[in-house]
């Protein structure tokens, strides 16, 4: 019996489950079988008085028969843990997560009932659009949220810059061009306006940290998959070595069998009559 380590099973998402099975059980029982039998009894007078008459009588004999009973028992089995399935029927691991609903907007099922969403979408199944205009406030002037993204737009008299976020005033004199936020602040910023800018910067940094954490989690998941593939490759290599040894032993056994068969045929010929090849 092969004992599988618990940590190894957990990495492959295999769980031990108990189930009730019904098994047939054969037994022999004794029963009374009716049969017809000829019986000799005294004849009834006045006919053939004093003689024996034969008649048919039903008698019950003891007999045996096989009976199939059904017995229930508890059996321990190994199967995929809840929320996981096999990538193919021959796989010995359960590495394919199951999502209770389809991942939307290009999301991928990466864990049981959990989707990894592309930028611009959020929610358990990536069903919600992220309003970047409210969460990130990336535009200098006007921000228009779209499905899965956004775009910036400048007011009349300003032009959108190459970063697709900043706006600059249209001017014939390059020295008179100001960034839109500087123009709108009217040179002298109030404490509230400075605080607003700082909040925007802090939000941007927080979003970067969240993105970095997601990348780290994705990298860890990739390492885990690589470890699993290495383990499966090692198992396949060992199995290939076992098959090679079995083939070698089979060839040797076949050769010995052929020799024994030849000796046996020669022995039979020698028994039937003298032969030049007989020892």
N, C-alpha and C positions, 0 to 999 in steps of 0.2 A: 504494500500500500504506500503510495506516495504522499508525503506530508508537505503541504504548501504553506510557506510562511505567511503570516497575517499581513505584514507590511508589503510583501510582494503582491498579495491579492488586492490590497487597497490601491496600490499604484495602477493596477490593471482594472480597477473598478469592478472586482468580482466579489460577491457576497455569498455567504453560506446561508441557505434557506431550508426550512423544514416543511415538508409537504406530506399529505396523507395519500398513500397508494393502496390499491386493492389488488390482492394476489390470489390466484386460484389454488386451492388445497384439495388434493384427492384423498378420499378415505373409503374403506370398505364397510358396508353395513349388511346386517342380517335381516332378511324379511321372509314372510310366509308366502310361498308361491302356490296357488291353486292348480291342481292337475287332475285329469280324469284317470281313473284306475279301475280295472276289472277285478271284481271281488266275488268269490264263491261263497254262497250262503245256502242253507237248507231251503228246498223248494216249499212253497206254501201248498198245503193240502187243498183239495183232494188230488191236484195234478202232481204227478211225479213225487208222490209222498216218499220220504226217506232218501231222496236223491239230492245232489248238489246242483243248484242253479247259479248261473253267472249273470251278474248285473254290473252296470257302470255306476261308479260312485265318485263324487268329488272329494279329494283329500288335499290337505295342505302340507307341503314339504318345506323344509328349511333350505333357503338358498342365499347366495351372496351376490352383491353387485357393487360396482364402483360409483361413488357419488362425489360430485365436485362442489365444494363449498368455497365461499369467497370471504377472505379475511383481510381486514384493514391493518395497516402498519404505518409507522412514522419513518420517513426516509430523509436523510440529509443530502442535499444537492448543492452544487455550485452553479450560480447563474449571475447574469449582469445585475449590478446594483440598480436601484430605482433611479431613473433619469439617465441611464447609459445603455448603449446597445453595441453590437458588433458591427465593424465596418463591412465585413462579409461573413457568410455562414461558416467559413473554415477558420476564422480568426480565433485565437485563444485568449484574446483580451477584449475588453469592452471600452474602447476609446472614443466612441462616437456619442456625443451628448444628444439628449432628446429635449427639444423645446416644445412646450404644450401648445404654442401658437407659432406661426411662421414669422421669421424675422423680416421686418419690412425695410424698405428704403435702402436695400443693399447691405443690411446687417448680416452677421454670421453667428450661428449658434455655437458658442464656445464653452458653455457649461449648461447643466440641466436648467431649462427654462430661463436661460440668460443669453442675451444677444450682445455681441460686440458691434457697436454702431459706428458708422463712418462720420467724419466731421459734419456738423450741421444737424445731427439728429440725436435724440436721447430717448429715454424710456426703457422699460423692461424688454420690449420687442422693437425698439427703434421707431415707434409709431408717432413720436412727438417731434415737431420741428423746433430747433433751437432759435430763439429770437436774439440773434447776435446784437441787434441794435439796442436791446435792453440790458443784456448781460455783459457785453464787452464795450459798447459805445465806441466803436472803432473809427467813426467818421468825424471829420472836423465840423461839418455842417449838417447835411441831411443824410439820414441812413434809411434805406428801404430794405426791409426784410423780405426774403424770397424763400421758396420751399427748399430747405437744406442749405441755404447760403444767404448772402446779402450783397448789396452794392451801395456805393457812396455817390452822392450827387451834390454839386455846389450851386449856390444861389447865383442869381444874375450878377455879372460883374466879376465873378471868380472862375477859375479854371482848375480842373482836377489834375493833380500831379501824377507822376509815374507810379507812386506807391498805391494809387487807387484809393487813397484815404484823405490825403491832405488837399487843401484848397488854397490857392494864392490869387491875390487881386490882379486883375488884368490891368497892366500899365504900360505906357509907351516908354517909360524910363525905368530901366531895370533896377536902379537904386531906390525907386519908390515902391517896389513890390514887397508886400508884407505877407506873412502867413495869415490865414483867415482868423485863427484863434487870437493872434496878436492884435489884429484890427478890431475884432469884436470886444476884446478886453479893454480897448481904448487906452492902451499904454499902462495905466495904473490898475493893477489887479487888486481886488478886495480879498480879505482873508477867506471869505466863503468860496470865492472862485479858485483860490490857491488850494483850498481843501478839496474842492471838487476834482481838480487836476490830480492831486495826490491819490484820491480814491480810485481814479481811473487807472493810474499807474499800478496801484496795489492790486486791483482786479486783474490787470494784465499779467502781473507776476504770479498771482494765484492760479490763473488759468494755465500758465506755463508749467507750474509745479504739478498741477493735475495731469497735464499732458505727459510730463516726464514720468509720473507714477504709473500711468497707463502703459507707457512704453516698457517700463521695468517689469510690470506684471506680464506683459506679452512676451518679453524676453525670457522670464522664468518659465512660462508655459512652454515656450519653444525648447528650452533646455530639458524640461521634463519629457517632452515627446522624443527628443534625441536619445535620452537615457533609455526610454522604453524600446526604441528601435534597436539600440545597441544590445539590450538584453535579448530581444527576439532573434537578432542576428547570431548571437552566441549560441542560443538554443538550436537554431537551424544548423549551425556548423557542427555541433555535437551530434545531432541526429544524422547528418551526412556521414560523419565518421563511423557511427554505429552501422549504417547501411553498408558502407564499404567493407567493414569487418564481416558482416553477415554474408555478403556476396563471396568473399574469399573463403569462408568456412563452407559455404554451399558448394563451391567449385571443388574443394578438397573432398567433401563427402561424396559428391557425384563421381569423382575419379575412383575413390575406394569402392563405391557400389559397383561400378563397371568391372573392376578387377574381380570382385567377389562373384559377380554374375558369370564371368568367364570361367572362373575356377569351378563354379557349381555345374555349369554345362559340361565341362570336361569330365567331372566326376560322374555325372549321369551317363555319359558315353562309355566310360570305362566300366561301369557296372553292367551295361548292356552287352558288352563284348570287348575283347582285347583290342587295343588301339596303339598305334606307334607312338602317339603322344602321351600315353598313360605313363605315369611314373612307375 
